């Protein structure tokens, strides 16, 4: 039985369908059919502009973002795919907070829906710290098919791991 570590909370019927795709070696073709293209947001500067445009479109009242970049170490550390931080430091007699978003470097070579999903997820943390109902409602507001894209991303990560074990 294939271990599906990225799909832990999904119903058994769905997991059975995923296992069947894996057994038939059709998961990659399924993903390629659903998400045929790759995005063009390759540099940190372009990622910042992309993220800030989404923030302006959906979260005008949210705090600004000081830095956004692709982090090559991120998917190794605790299997995080994105990370938002607020770094506080004293600036004269005032306390300033820098808001930063790091996106795992593996998203440089993914379909645009996956990049948008992870950026939307991290932007939602500007308003909602916890993964609660309000958080996911905000994600759905910014990307109406958020939950489907999250599932597809988890399938992509599963496929990616399978490819790595086959080539090892």
C-alpha positions in Angstrom: 0.0 0.0 0.0 1.4 3.4 -1.0 2.0 5.8 1.8 0.3 9.1 1.1 1.9 11.5 3.6 0.5 14.7 2.0 -3.1 13.4 2.0 -3.6 12.4 5.6 -6.9 14.1 6.3 -8.7 13.1 3.1 -11.5 10.4 2.9 -10.6 6.8 2.2 -12.5 6.8 -1.1 -10.3 9.6 -2.5 -7.1 7.9 -1.2 -8.1 4.7 -3.0 -8.5 6.7 -6.3 -5.1 8.2 -5.8 -3.5 4.8 -5.1 -5.1 3.5 -8.3 -3.6 6.4 -10.3 -0.2 5.6 -8.7 -0.5 1.8 -9.4 -1.3 2.5 -13.0 1.5 5.1 -13.2 -1.1 7.8 -14.3 -0.7 10.4 -11.6 1.8 12.5 -13.5 -0.4 12.4 -16.7 -3.5 13.3 -14.6 -1.7 16.4 -13.1 -0.2 17.4 -16.5 -3.7 17.3 -18.0 -5.2 19.4 -15.2 -2.3 21.9 -14.9 -0.4 21.9 -18.3 1.5 25.2 -18.0 4.3 26.7 -15.9 4.2 30.2 -14.5 6.7 32.9 -15.4 7.3 34.3 -11.9 11.0 33.3 -11.7 12.8 36.0 -9.8 12.4 37.2 -6.2 11.5 40.7 -7.6 8.8 39.2 -9.8 7.5 37.1 -6.9 7.3 40.3 -4.7 5.4 42.1 -7.4 3.0 39.1 -7.9 2.4 38.8 -4.2 1.9 42.5 -3.7 -0.6 42.7 -6.6 -2.7 39.9 -5.0 -2.5 41.7 -1.7 -3.7 45.0 -3.3 -6.5 43.2 -5.1 -7.9 41.3 -2.2 -6.5 42.7 1.1 -6.1 46.4 0.7 -6.3 47.0 4.5 -3.8 44.4 5.4 -0.3 45.5 6.4 2.3 45.9 3.6 4.8 43.2 2.9 8.5 44.2 3.2 10.1 41.2 1.5 9.0 38.1 -0.5 11.5 35.6 -1.9 12.0 32.0 -3.0 13.8 30.1 -0.3 15.7 27.0 -1.4 15.9 25.6 2.1 12.3 25.9 3.0 10.9 22.6 1.8 13.7 20.8 3.7 12.9 22.5 7.1 9.8 20.8 8.5 8.2 20.3 5.1 7.0 23.9 5.0 6.1 25.2 1.6 5.6 28.8 2.6 6.3 30.9 5.6 5.2 34.3 6.8 7.1 36.1 9.5 6.9 39.4 11.3 10.3 40.5 12.6 10.2 43.2 15.2 13.2 45.4 15.9 13.8 48.7 17.7 14.2 51.7 15.4 15.1 54.7 17.5 12.3 55.0 20.1 9.8 53.0 18.0 9.2 49.3 17.5 9.0 48.4 13.8 7.8 45.1 12.4 9.0 43.8 9.0 6.5 41.4 7.3 8.2 38.8 5.2 7.0 35.9 3.1 9.2 33.0 2.0 8.0 30.6 -0.7 9.7 27.2 -1.2 12.0 27.3 -4.3 10.2 24.2 -5.7 7.3 26.6 -6.7 9.6 28.2 -9.4 8.7 25.3 -11.6 5.1 24.6 -10.9 1.8 25.5 -12.6 0.5 29.0 -11.9 -2.4 27.7 -9.8 0.0 26.2 -7.3 2.0 29.3 -6.9 -1.1 31.3 -6.4 -2.4 28.8 -3.9 0.7 29.1 -1.7 0.9 32.9 -2.0 -2.8 33.2 -1.1 -2.3 30.9 1.9 0.6 33.1 3.2 -1.3 36.3 2.5 -4.3 35.0 4.4 -2.0 34.8 7.5 -1.7 38.6 7.4 -5.3 38.7 8.6 -5.7 35.3 10.3 -2.9 33.7 12.2 -4.6 30.3 12.8 -5.8 27.8 10.3 -9.4 28.3 11.3 -12.7 28.7 9.4 -12.2 32.4 8.8 -8.7 31.7 7.4 -10.0 29.2 4.8 -12.9 31.5 3.9 -10.4 34.2 3.2 -8.4 31.8 1.1 -11.5 30.9 -0.9 -12.3 34.6 -1.3 -8.9 35.2 -2.9 -8.8 32.0 -4.9 -12.4 30.5 -5.3 -11.1 27.0 -6.1 -8.5 27.1 -3.2 -9.4 23.7 -1.8 -9.2 21.9 -5.1 -5.8 23.6 -5.8 -4.6 22.5 -2.4 -5.6 18.9 -3.1 -3.9 19.1 -6.5 -0.8 20.5 -4.9 -0.7 17.7 -2.5 -1.1 15.2 -5.4 1.8 17.0 -7.1 4.0 16.7 -4.0 3.1 13.0 -3.8 4.0 12.5 -7.5 7.3 14.5 -6.9 8.2 12.2 -4.1 7.5 9.1 -6.2 9.7 10.4 -9.0 12.5 11.0 -6.5 12.3 7.5 -5.0 12.2 6.0 -8.5 15.3 7.8 -9.7 17.3 7.1 -6.5 
